[in-house]
Amino acid sequence: MFKRLWWFWTCDRLGPDIPLTHFFLYFPKTARWICEKKFKSFGEGSQFRPFAYSHSPSKISIGKNVTIHPGTVLSGTSLENESETITIEDDVAIGTGVHIYVSNHRYDMTDIPIKHQGHYPVEPVRICRGAWIGANVIILPGVTIGQNSVVGACAIVTRDVEPFTVVAGNPARLIKNLK
């Protein structure tokens, strides 16, 4: 049992599937403490709420005044040669149920089942200062969301989003410029 508890404490994950550290997320002071320990950086005024998930938080940077809501998945990578896979800058608004991925399964070898083909190389994701990511948005590998841009709810973002724009849809398309 001690080995299991130690693994819960030392593994590079946060979320309800890791009960020991997840418990700390219910209390603001311990939540802040565990996030400062687990994430590469965790800005002042930021929150990581219970029932949010983070895979490889040691490679994820979260700026000031960012709230990661329940159901959100920050899927970094456990590859040792990657230093930072997801960067969320200051004052970003992220809705509930947002999924951010930095790699995807390979599917180009027809003689091997997809689940055994591994993953494509990691492509970091960056969400710039002041952006608003609506509920249930999916952000795919290699995407940069520009400063003060808006991604509409349920959008699937496959390409970079220019600063000061609104995008929505599947795949996300330009709706309007904010300037």
Disulfide bonds with the S-S distance in Angstrom:
none
